[in-house]
Amino acid sequence: MARKGTSTDPSGCTGTAAPAWTLEALRAEVAALLGAEPAEVDDDGDLFALGLQSLQLMQFTNRVNRAGGRAGFTELARDPRVGSWYRLLSSRTGAAGARSGPARPPAEAPSTAVRPSTAVPPSAAPGREPFPLTPVQQAYWIGRGDDRPLGGVGCHAYLEIDAAEVHPGRLEQAVRALTRRHPMLRARCDDDGTQRVLDASPWPGLTVHDHTAGTRADADTAVAGLRERLSHRRLRVGEGEVFDVQLSRLPAAADSRRVDRIHLGVDLLVADVHSIRLLLADLAELYDDPDALGELAYDFPSHLAARGTARADERERAKEYWSDRLVGLPGGPRLPLATDPEDVVRPRFVRRTHTLAPHTWERLRARAGEHGVTPSVLLATAFAEVLARFSGERHFLLNVPLFDREHDAHPDLDRIVADFTSLVLLEIDLGRGTGFAGRARAVQQRLHDDVGHAAYTGVDVLRDMARADADHPRTAPVVFACNIDAPLVPDAFADRFGELSWMVSQTPQVWLEHQIYRTRDGGLLLAWDAVEELFPDGLLDGLTAACAALLDHLVMADWTAVPDLPLPAGQLRRRHEVNATHRPESGRALHEEFFTHAGTRADAPALLWGAEGVLTHDELAERALRIAGALADRGIRDGAPVLVTAPKGPDQIAAVLGVLAAGGSYVPVGVDQPAERRARILAVSGARLVLDGTGTPAPAASPAEVLPLAEALRFRPWPRRCPWARTTRRTRSSPRDPPASRRGSRSATGPR
């Protein structure tokens, strides 16, 4: 229920009566966002086609609501035209007819929205109380533990900058001034899940590695070793160590010019991408004058407290949105792996990069605008197309960071170093939409719907998945981070020290992160940071090359067609080799091969799982034949369909073999499928029996008999010498698909 004096509307926004808007004021605001003149903005033109980006729309939505307007991100995104926005806002102010009446621009409009007070004590004040970690910070903090899969690593960014003759004393002074200005650079994370700001940074001072007296070859070897140590360093954040700067002094080059290397590492518990830009810009200014920048009038804990109050209702609405979608969400793309993530002891991330030329990026942006697609969505869809090609799946989750600064909340908010990151789990479904443009628009619609409900974060949703999935939780280990509003290295830093010469980042429990930055000349830097050990040789090289090739292709391609992504040459060659191999047909189906050889391999392992799980051929065959006996007793024969639903594991495999041994055909249904889809599959398949390994009670109105798998495993075994039925399996996509033959191939358990 709304508070007294407020109103609610279909957008879900709550607030006081908003001030009237004029069409001219709204047009001016939008023009400022686009960097255009108001006369250039057509009231009925698609703003995404004009270059509006999702992040800009987020900022605009926050500004509108802080000015007293009531509009949601999702509804603005659904009809991105100035005229439509004007009608929407006017309908909620009672001033729909005031097309040119006086109105304050949004920045000056009266507002009763919750605004953080600037009268809070500065963060450096003694006695500052602990404050909670954000959901993303919690995930980083927990994920860095050694007991977590792909843990044991901090969420860390490491940068190297080669600069002409850096003065160590001035650099140290600048870093100390930087830690005084930014409280989160002296933050400590405690075991109780809180953080606090220390009075002083524990940074020990500038470590200088002086190689000026040696040879260049010796210096290169030394700094390569230093990079190896620092790039994957897990900072002691429990002691307040969240940031470090070191300096390598290198020998003079042949032209007598000397270049030094700055090594900068920061734990992303305390800094997002915008914060890294701030660090670099402030460091350059403080290097010239350590007193140039004072303390800020606002801080991160005050912002979190104010935002938590303002967003409480929004978070509840967003939680309901994600709860409704939870069952139908997929997991991350199942890329081919060389090893199980749980077997990686210490993740090592390796970076691959590709630069997109300015003229190529300009043309791609224009093509995206022609189809009403934002530049970020163009890049996300291209990445998704490549992931689909390499994983064989068209439906999966991407983990997408949002950099959620409400720029109008306080004048100093854009100057604060902290981690404002939120996460959205973007559901990719490349089965929606026709051609690349149609798929991109479908991705864009889903992204805008999800961003409109980002108050309940991707971290919250992943936790809900873990609770719902129990034994096999869905994950989202592939990240897409697009930061194309500005170069990573700001102009002030580049002018003082130089460009970025090397970088890598790592995030706990992430397999692959695709990062995109704008270059200073207007192009793009595409970067992929991945746990190298996880993937087969050549896969990451092939994947990154495919991303670059697809973007080049889209410059001139027909976007109404689906892009044709060839497999890497090595993978294609391997497929040809495998498919060109001719073997004599045995005349038996695959399951018959298993039972034929089970007797001669009775004690040999057939299934392995977990750390110690093992089932021999004899044990698996007996389980399958018990299930077959139970099914035959219920009349299953002659290809009769049986729905099989069981968690992944040995019993699921035994169930499938049992259905086939009895002469039936199995229709697999995932345990995470929504009830409506399960009912539809049951109806379409015509199955009259469900073999259920979930342990949940059967629905009272189920038209099919439900046979618990545990009960079937207690039945007497089907005779080993039986006339095997010639049965085939129905495909996973739909029970109505024609059955696919399994003849002509040898069993995976047969002789090699």
VOBAMAR-973042 format. One record per residue (C-alpha): z, x, y. Coordinates in steps of 0.001 Angstrom, whole numbers, plus 500000, padded with zeros to 6 digits. Each point is the difference from the previous one (the first is absolute). Layout:
VOBAMAR-973042
ZXY;...
//
This chain:
VOBAMAR-973042
500000500000500000;499164501287503476;502766500948502396;500760497694502921;497523500498502794;497314501383497754;496983498537498291;498179500675496785;496292499611499311;497528500394497159;499741503730500591;503593500398498909;500916501508503365;503200498944501723;500739500400503661;500495498338503366;497290498225501918;497363502595500796;498554500664503450;496517498704500716;497103502357499379;496795500135501945;496785500817498256;499443502831502476;503377501612499245;499419499798496251;496499501427500338;501388502913502034;502621500734497348;497396500069497241;497660502159502073;502810502508500517;500538500144496234;496311500703499427;499701502493502857;497398497764501648;499534498095503235;500946496288499953;496385499067500807;498911501705496761;502159497711497836;498233496832498883;502455497142499556;498195498902496832;499230503471498633;501548501361496805;502559502550501196;499895501888496698;496275500456500530;500844501425503443;502289502604498399;503432498365499949;502181501635497333;502804498473497969;502642502261501562;498878498946503483;500255496359498972;503544500604498705;500950501487503361;498341497150501864;501793497385497893;503353501637500705;499202500102503704;498965496343500098;503208498926498288;502198502195502173;498361498385503019;501076496577498711;496842499062498138;500184498757496439;497278501310497723;499891501631496606;497929503040499098;498254498178497148;498847497023502066;498697502252502780;498123502072497422;498379496947498416;498123499105503175;499746503201502073;498481498592503188;501503499896503492;499098496346500418;501705499034496756;503107502010500873;500165498355503402;499817496522498492;502647500902497421;502453501393502569;499327497226502482;500657497331497378;503507501418499634;500791500137503702;498862496517500992;497471501542502371;496774499665498084;498112498825503045;501083502795502337;496985502211499503;500394501822503292;503440499108501224;502439502729501062;501786501817497243;501804503262499607;498340502545497752;501879500490496714;501797503164501105;501612498065502869;500472496644498327;503581498747499680;501313500258496485;503123499047498147;499000502030496966;502643502373498749;499647503253501898;501967503110499139;502439501082502618;499522503350501690;503727500167500679;500787501382496563;501630503402499628;497454502791499525;499492501022496402;501539503381500620;503318498476501082;502991501076497887;501199497385497553;496621498407499396;500460497598497076;497942500143496788;497095497558499804;497965498780497013;496856501613498699;496881497875500375;498410498732496750;497389502774500137;502642502647500685;501999498695497050;496954500347497762;499413503577501168;503694500859499606;500322498581496492;496587501210498862;500753503645500800;502630500124497232;499346502144496930;500640497032497703;497003498046501334;496443500128498609;498006502237502354;503239500626501882;501616503301500816;497901500310503143;500689498986503572;497766497775502070;498820502965501977;497193501086502318;499196503679500377;497675501351502711;498675503430500881;498553500866503385;498401503350500810;500718500847503648;499325502990502212;503095502234500363;502920497585499971;503164501172501768;502842499536497449;502754499576502600;498163497290501905;499125498186496760;503640500008498876;501139498675503374;497394497256499793;501091498934496508;503668499843501023;499079497884503027;497942497781497711;503003499307497730;502101499143503037;497402497532501272;499411498239496681;503193498851498215;498275499355496670;499243503731499732;503721500440499454;500492496977497742;501820500193496674;499529497680497031;503156499167498058;500472498994496377;501069496482500989;496491499179501245;500739500485503685;498954502562502578;501734501404503029;499058502236502901;501832503305500270;501111501504503286;497984503163499330;497146500925497728;500756502277497035;496681501782500587;500932503706499739;497477501248502522;496482501371499750;499274502035496874;497385502630500863;497920501665497270;498597503136501625;496894501402498279;498563501808503020;500602503463498547;498188499292496711;496431499354498987;498306496651500349;499674499729496214;503743500512499547;500716497464502747;497697497437498393;501786500411496670;503397499617501648;499142496898502014;498365498406496942;503288500445498145;501872498557502974;497683496977500015;500701499478496301;503754499910500700;500021497989503217;497303497422499267;501991498295497230;503444500747501323;502585497278499440;502057500133503186;503757499445499727;500014496681501814;503564499317498818;501048502879502259;497812499043502955;497154502387499152;496961497841500788;497794502326502031;499054503666500024;497777502371501940;499248503574498944;497604502647501321;497837502604498262;498821502885502207;496703501274498668;498145503320500466;497323500256502651;496451499135499012;497051502382500284;499464498934503626;503649500923500769;500963496372500527;503133498917498215;500690496551498590;503405498721498924;500604497136497602;502465497188500741;501458498317496896;501355496506500716;501636497761497410;501556496578500548;501551497522497593;498311496642500504;503364498281499690;500248500669503736;496398500052501216;496852497917499636;496488501081500983;500484499096503667;503241501991499944;498162503090498753;497647499666502960;503037499690502297;501643503065498454;496906502094500577;499400498765503563;503650500464501016;500163503419498347;497058501184502084;501578498726503223;503427501447499179;498439503360499108;498871500267503621;503253498592501408;503018499320497727;501489497736502695;496867497915500508;501155497072497844;503410498375500032;501746497573497670;498491496589499460;501652496771501165;499485498226496691;500422500939496350;498981499060496481;503291498409498790;500085497720503052;496426498949499312;500756499239496346;503009497880500940;498017497991502569;497001499583497722;502165498874497080;501417497192502125;496622498965501397;498221500009496638;502564498302497763;498144496661499877;496627501719499733;501223502003497014;501096496854498159;496598498386500497;498277503178498847;502226500193496922;498901496501498977;496335500987500466;500338503025497704;502124498120497474;497208497454499602;497495502801499324;502186502243497861;498877498866496542;496304500364500782;500155503467501559;498454502826497941;501247503580499816;498352503115501368;496575501168498775;500270501489496512;498200503253500642;499458502312497009;503036502254499533;500376503341498268;503738499549499547;502640497327500337;501620499963503472;503416500204498342;499011503323498442;499295501678503363;503094502098500646;499277501150503558;497098498303501791;497664502345501896;497637498340502442;496598501497500711;497896498975503000;496259499435500068;498188499265503257;496656498881501337;498913499708503641;497854497108501147;497777500986502923;500429498088503292;496491498489499905;500563498817496415;503302498363500878;498537498400503124;497213498457497941;502421498797497304;502185498324502598;496953498246501403;498962498811496527;503525498712499361;499956498129503313;496710498330499075;501784498449497022;503274499130501775;501956502715498193;502517502337501628;499514503768499617;503211500323497978;498944497276497571;496596501644499576;501757503193498907;502505498169497783;497238498063498239;497947503143499414;503052501674498448;500624496913497872;496400500026498732;500418503596498825;503362499290498379;498442497053498177;497186502213498710;502364502658498702;502666497652498606;497718497314498586;502038497315501809;499049497815502940;503426498428500519;502881502274501032;502523500812502719;499702502535502785;503155501170501741;499235499831503736;502390501426502639;500349498126503282;501270501879503030;502101497240501463;500984500876503556;500446497076502345;498686501840503024;501380497555502572;503513499861498543;501158502857502231;498235502475502312;501210502958497903;499098498587496592;496672501829499850;501805503278500720;502489499767497130;499675502230496935;500985497917496957;498478498339496948;498822496575501114;497869499663496862;499792496744498106;497930499413496871;497652497213498952;498742499594496442;496334499179500521;498496498038497115;496459501220499388;497751497567498147;496400501183500030;499011496869498131;500286498150503321;497088500099502421;496312500792499598;498800503546500574;501932502701501818;500285497961503213;501334496942498155;502529502084498114;501115501702503212;500500496652501729;502056498785497016;502135503163500181;500387499473503752;501124496392499607;502555500988497371;501243502912502141;500447497788503051;501851497364497990;502267502695498560;500643501775503316;501044496645501421;502780499984497386;500945503678500164;503583499287501045;500687499885496256;498762503484499217;498004501437497122;503180501768498890;501728496610499701;497068498619497992;499992503001497640;503701499449499349;499282496345499219;497276501138497590;502413502359498271;502484497167499501;497297497606498774;498208502427497676;503030501592498351;498536502305497320;496633500755501624;500269499585503789;496863500011502085;499703502875502451;497778500901502956;499657503804499832;496723500279501947;500380500051503792;497470499359502750;501183501265503411;497552499544502868;500903501526503382;496805499974502035;501391499069503415;500494503663501018;499670503536498606;503024501229498061;500297503038502277;500316498877503652;498010501668502767;503048501647501598;500902501804496773;496411500968499204;499572501447503503;503219502017499777;499935501163496360;496791498944498273;498764497644497319;501572499195496667;498902502632497491;501601498639496782;502081497011498923;501325498186496955;502364497081499521;501872498651497028;501778496742499268;502331499286497069;498568497787497239;496486500065501490;496965501066497948;497372500152502713;500057499476503761;496831499646502059;500646500836503650;497472499635502806;500294501436503526;497723500058502999;498724503439500979;499948501225503580;496203499723500193;499988496363498865;499391500484496285;502394499437497104;502038502286497789;500293498512496508;502847501486497962;501197499322496465;503432501294498927;500538499636496249;502243501170497181;497457502323498393;501712500155496625;499691496254499470;496224499837499840;497333501373497657;498048503022501198;497261499029502393;501120496424500605;501422500548503488;496994502083501054;497704497256498749;502018497242501652;500135501666503416;496314500905499853;499203496367499159;501981498791503043;498070502307502307;496654499085498422;500681496267500274;500776500227503727;496800501963500574;498100497389497976;501434497095502028;498502501346503225;496559498727498994;500732497804496954;499575496264499630;503560498694500317;499086496715498326;499570501927496732;502709501544497842;499926503801500366;498846501865496926;502530502746499305;498757502491497418;502513501676497733;500595503732500504;497414502093498184;502543501420497549;501393496584499100;496512498531499660;498942502893497760;503048499496497806;499232496295499619;496433500783498969;501269502496497433;502414497486498503;497507497149499989;497255502178498501;502121500732496932;498774498115496929;502345499210497147;499346497932496901;501397496492500136;502823499366497566;499269496282499855;503636499305500899;501597498862503238;502483502276501779;503137498309498672;498637500284496461;499692503755500509;503668500135500959;501188498154496898;497611501942497761;501509503331501053;503615498854500486;500834500613496336;498836503624500025;501835500668503250;503145498042499267;502432502503501538;497748501238502816;500768498711503512;497783497116501097;501702499233503316;502032502169502359;501782498757503126;502722501106502357;501999503112499202;500666499321496318;498234496768499018;497908500343496848;498504497569497475;498254501245496862;496765498552498629;501915498340497162;502555498439502358;497325498723502384;497928498588497139;503035498170498569;500836498464503380;496399498899500492;499810498487496510;503260498073500480;498498498483503141;496757499317498114;501955498187497283;501771497822502548;496699499120501668;498207499288496713;502881497725499034;499202498013503142;496317499719499171;498559502825502104;496653501084498506;496253500042500648;500262501427503534;502555497448501245;501214501108503460;503630501076500427;501498500717503424;501947503275499915;502504500642502774;502432502883499635;501170502988502059;498046503195499501;501389501860496998;499891500270496188;500616496280499401;497038499070502171;497724502245497910;501445498644496759;499372496461501273;496325500701500673;499506501633496601;501801497084498371;497741497416501598;496899501890498883;501361500565496488;500578496251499605;496390499340500969;500706498715503513;498745501157503378;502515500959502662;500008498961503651;502214502411501968;502068498565502858;502058502367502164;503714499293500224;499698500065503801;497329497294500178;500971496909502036;500790496866497983;496942498205501413;497620502727498819;501672500157496562;499520496256499643;496339500265501016;499317502798497513;501690497987497270;497895496952500795;496690501862500242;500586502076496850;500786496991497855;502894501880498377;502539497907498140;502495502804499470;501686502463502358;501498503197498588;502724500702502534;501891503281500320;501692499327503334;503067498256498563;499764497189502552;500359496373498870;496742498116499420;499079497394502656;500919496519498834;496531498658500788;498023502827498393;496976498637498045;500123502992497630;502577501090497454;501954503039501190;500887502499497287;502546502589501171;498925503484499014;503491500776498708;499726497056497590;496552501090498803;501339503492499248;502490498476497526;497253498313497949;498930501346496607;497139502516500360;496410498869499491;498575501621496860;498609503477500636;496976499321497838;498502497038501745;496488498965500907;499931501225503603;498471497431502291;497074501119502102;501548499225503358;499366501079503527;502038500136503140;499457497906503071;499846501927503252;502806500144502515;498046498572502921;499725496442498700;500392498281496637;496580498444500509;498186503350499916;498036500691496815;501911502151497519;499299503722500078;499239501657496675;502066502927498900;497710501048497180;498209503303499906;502921502043501339;502672501779498074;503671499236500354;502096502146502296;502276500454497019;497156500977497689;498928503521499020;499104502321502854;
//
